[in-house]
Amino acid sequence: MPVKVRIPTPLQKLTSNKDEVEVIAGNIKELIVELEKSFPGMKDRLCDETGKVRRFVNVYLNEEDIRFLSQEETAVKDGDQVSIIPAIAGG
Amino acid sequence: MSYMLGLKCRECDREYPKEALYVCEYCFGSLEVSYDYKALAKKVTRKTIEAGPKSLWRYRDLLPIDGEPAAGYYSGFTPLVKADILGKELGVKELYVKDDSVCHPTCSFKDRVVAVALSRARELKFDTVACASTGNLANAVAAHAAWAGFKRFIFIPANLEIAKIVGTLVYSPNLIAVDGNYDDVNRLCAEIAAKYRWGFVNINIRAYYAEGSKTLGFEIAEQLGWKAPAHIVAPAASGSLVTKIWKSLKEFDKLGLLEGELRTKVHLAQAEGCSPIATAFLGNHDAIKPVKPSTIAKSLAIGNPADGYYAIDVLKQSGGTAGIVSDDEIREGIKLLARTEGIFTETAGGVTVAVAKKLIDEGKIPSDESIVLAITGNGMKTQEAIREAVGKPIHIAPSLSSFEAEVLKAGCKL
């Protein structure tokens, strides 16, 4: 059972309008590599030139921000759900 | 006549049409409204503004709508109070309080942003508006949407102050209390916004909504006689207000509306239990580290501040700084403003007052320059935060003897 990844609207053009895709990966970094393989262009959108997740992209593993976990090294396993969400204002 | 050209990515400058878009599809940067400043310079003068309504809509040419306003006809244009007694107490010469605790109709600066957001939502043909809120935005969206005739869905963290819950429910919205903090609510709302075609004021309408905060800065300058103050202290949750105050002064400067040069230093105020922006700025960190908020200043409890980086840019550009205060200092700040100026502000205002005091005490704000405190919300909404800190009434029997005995016992002089 692979990891489910929820795709935000701005990236759905790359996934043929699918809002959820499945990939097999061991951590977030690998997950992005796998996403790029299946949906070319994804990595450029999500990561800056140094390969790190862009500062306005929030990645959640099962509802927890990966910055509270091990950032890009955060391990993922079968059945996990990963959400990619742009930063939002508010108050 | 509209001077709004379109939307532009704040990160990579890619341009987008003026629709319900909020994020650059290439780099995830947020989008900002761009205007035709050349045309604005020909049209907007101090006189044209002064001839406008006594509301934030007097700055309509500098706001992102194409047609007529559809909400907030009476919002904004709040008093700029010359705070001499507080100034004396803090040891400064020229102090003002921009008092949005009396903003119409829901007593916070969020009435400004929502007036603009809902006017734009109508133009974008939404029949339902929504928001994720720490309280003040919930109140404002519920009230303005009731008046303007929108269906309304409002999402809040379940642990909000009771006055903010009641002060939302009274306008008959669909109020959804989410088990989690504001950042959890926001994440959920991002997914809901992707699925339903609603005008989410802080998500897909955000670029327009945020522009409403500029009116706070416009008013400060106009009310000071078309002068920008030397210092403004403002609270930060997402960091948007600080960036828009700075933008407003730069716009006035660009349009030649200000007396003298723009030399305002913008200072940012946060609470100890949630200070990701101030901590990153003061520590000179490259990245803003999100936090799990724990503070009585719930309206500022955003642990993952979307505009944090831009707020830090403003501090650097303007030469301002940041301050962090504890919950006790926040309570003291609320009481100090009430005792000296007769203004009862909510916890966010307590943060602003306490940080201003700290920066003045530390010499970071000089005592002989003009200072404006942005007081953004009303204390009636957060009474539980200071209930234990304000003392108790003197309890007596209904007799003259009881009055005199008990009052003397309590140490009052008759």
Interface residues (C-beta under 8 A of the other chain):
Chain A: R6 P8 T9 P10 L11 K13 D19 D44 R45 L46 R54 R55 F56 V57 N58 Y60 E63 D65 R67 F68 S83 I85 P86 A87 I88 A89 G90 G91
Chain B: E11 Y22 V23 C24 E25 Y26 C27 F28 G29 S30 K110 C131 A132 S133 T134 N136 L137 Y182 D183 D184 N186 R187 C189 A190 E191 A194 N202 I203 R206 Y209 A210 A237 S238 S240 A287 I288 K289 P290 K292 S299 L300 I302 N304 A306 D307 Y309
